[in-house]
Amino acid sequence: MGVNVKFLRSMSMAFTMYSWLPVPRVRWEKENMAYAMCFFPLVGALVGAILFFWLWLCAKLNIGFVLRAAGAVLIPIAVSGAIHMDGFCDTADALGSRQTRERKLEILKDSSAGAFAVISCAAYLLIYFALWCQIEPDPRAGLIFALMPVLSRSLSGLSVVTFKSARGDGLLASFSKAAQTKTVRIVMILWCLAVLITAVVLMPLPGAFACAGALIAFIYYRIMSYRQFGGTTGDVAGYFLQISELMSLLFMLIALQWI
């Protein structure tokens, strides 16, 4: 198999798993999963592009801040097929249970949503919506917002080949075992640096703050996942991704108040 074909299949695997974009499906094989994480940030780029277009359209049509905020909240969920929000809810259930580590891992596997999942999901969406309501339309700020889904997925991909897995099965464990670790790690770091440099060039203080918010979420993710679950899982990775994007928006909003 040629290198280009291998990369294309890995990219198709990434979009198949983490978006609703209609792409050619490939077989669930280790060879096709080897570089899939390298293309995970491209899913974020798609989310960011649609988000930026929505913000631009709202500015052009003078759409009110409530509808603008609602669209900004729903776009990432719609493009991803809510896979990360599902992980957020499962993790919230496990954390809220305050059970043993083994029991928490069992709760992650349970497809039903408990009270902690419902409450946490509602609280998250309410806070995220409220933050978007505070944002004033600005093209440069819009570009930074559009970069944050790329950064969250780059950090998530980095964790797949850096953090230990809480268990030997599951989606994340499968990608972790199949990944070309060194290559994926380098590509993820390059993605992170590219987002950081671009964001800071666009707006130095807000760009740096937005990236700092994602980094703080990443550090929390590492500490929490090891302490609570003994490592990370696909659900916990989804939980991180949602927290990362909320933290980026919060920190950028704080910075925008200072300029």
N, C-alpha and C positions, 0 to 999 in steps of 0.2 A: 504494500500500500504506500503510495507517495505521501510525502510530508504534507502537501497541501490538502490532500483528501483526508488525512488524519486530523488535521486542524479543523477542517470544515465539519467533520463529523463530531468533533468535540464541541464546536460552537453550536451545532444543532442540538446536541445533548443538553447544553447549558440553557438554551432558549426553551427547549421542550420541558425541562424540569422546572424552570423558574419564571416562566411567562406563559401567557395565553397566545403568543404570536404563532400563527400557523407556519411551521417550518417542517421540512422533510424529517420524518422520524428515522432514527437509527437504532440499531440493536443495543440492548443493555449489556454491553461487553466492556471488559476492563480496558481494552485498547481504545474504545471510543470515549471512555471517561478520563483517560490519562491527562488531558489538557483542558477538560471542561471548565475547571475553576478559572482558568486564564481568561475565559470569555464571559464569566459571570458579571463583571463590571459593565459589559456591553448591554446587558439587560437593564442595568441602572442607567446607562446612557439613553436607552430608549425611553425609560420612565422620565428622565430629566428633559428630554427633547419634547415629549408630549406636555409635560408640566410647564416648560418655558413657553410653548405655543399657547397654552391655555391662559397664562398670565398676560402674554402679549395681546391675545384676543380680548381679554377682559378690559385691558387698558384702551384698546382701539374702540370697542363698543360701549365703553363707559359702564361696564357691568358692575353692580354693587359689590361691596366687600364680603357680604354674606355668601352670595352665590360663588364668588371667586374663591373664598376659603373652602367652601364645600367641595368644589371641583378639585382643589389642590390636595385635599385630604383623600378623596376617593380615587384619584388617578393612579397612585402607586399600588393601591389595593386591587384595582381593576386589572392593571397590566400584569401584576404578579399572580393573579388568580387567588389572591388572599392567602397564599401558602405561608408567608411570613407572619401574617396576623394570626393564622391558625397556630403556629408555633408559639407566638406570644401568649395566646390564650391558654394553651396546654401548660406552658411554663408557669404562668400565673397561678393556675390550679395547683400545680405541684408545690410551688413556693408557699402558697397560702395554706396548704394542708399542714405544714409544720411536722411532717412525719419523718421517718427514718430515710436515709439516702436511698435504700432499696425500694421503699414504698413510693418515694417521689419519682423514681425511674419508671415504676409501674404506672403511675398516674399519667406520665408523659405519653405512654402507649395507649391510654384509654381515649377513644375517639369522642366520647361524650363530653359536653361542656358543663363544668360545675359552677357554683355560685361565684367563686373567685375569678374564674375566666370571664364570666358575664360582666361582673363589676369592674374588673380591670380593663376590659375592652372598652366599656362605656366611658370610663374615666380617661383612658388614653385618647380616644377619639374626641372627647370634649376638650381636653387640654390642647391637643393638636389643632383642632378647629379654632379655638380661642387664640392661639398663637398666630395662625394664618390671618385671622381678622385684624391683627395689629400691624400687618405688613403693608407698607405703602408701595405702590407699583414703581419699579425702577429697573431699567434694562440690565444694568450691571448686577444689581442684587438678584434679579431673576436668573441670571446665568449662574451665580453662585448657588442659588437654591437648586438649580438643575444639576449641579455637580455633586450634590450631597448623596443622591442615590448611587452614584458611581463609587464614592468613597466608602459608603456603608457596605457595599458588596465587595469592594476590594479588601477591606478589613475582615469581612466575614470569610472570604476565600483564603486570606492569610491564616486565619485561625484554623481552618480545616487542615492545613499542612504544618501547623505549629503547635496547637493545643492537643492534649491527649483526648481520646474519645472515652466517654463514660461507659460505653459498652461496645461489644464487638460487632453488633448488627445495626441495622438501620441505614437510612439514606446517607447521612453524613459519614458514617463509618465506611460505607461502600466507596464514596468519592475519595475519602482520605487514603484508603488502601490502594486504590487504583491510580491515584495522582502521581505524576512525575514531580516528586516533592521539591527538589531543588529548582526546577524550572518554574513551577507554579509560585513558589515563594518569591523568586526574583521578579516575576511578572507582576505579582500583587504589590510588591514594594514600589515598583515603577509606576503602577497605576496610582498609588497613594501619593507619591511625590508629584506626579503630573497634576493631580487635583489640587494639592496644596499650593504649588507654584502658581497655577492658573488662578485660583481663588484669591491669593494674596496680590497678584498683579492686578486683578480686576478691582478689588477694594481691599487695601492692606489690612485694616483693623477688622472689619466684618468677616473678611475671608479667613483670616487667622483664627478668629473666634469660632467660626462655624466648624473649622477643622478640629479645633481644640475640643469642642463639644463631642465630636465623634470619637476622638482619642480617649477622652474621659470615659465615655460609654464602653469603649474597647477594654480599658483597664478594669472597669467594673465587671464586665463580662468574664474576663479571665479569672478574677478573684471569686466571683459568685458561682461560676460553673464548677470550679474545682471544689469549693467549700460545700456547695449544696448537692452536687451530683457526682463528684469525683472526676469531672471532665465535662466535655461538651457533647451535645447531641444536635440533631437537625432542628428539633423544636427550640432548644436553647439558642441556637444560632439565629433562628427567626426572631426570637425575643430580642436578641441583641440588635438585629437590624432595625427593628421598629424603634427601640430606645435610642439608637444612634441617630436616626433621622429626626427624632423629636428634639434631642439634645442639640444637634446642629442648628436647628431652627431657633431654639431658645437662646443659644449663645449668640447667634448672629443678630437676633432681635435686640439683645442687650447692647451689642456693639453699635448697632444702628442708632440707638438713643444717644450715643456719645459724639456723633459726628453731625 
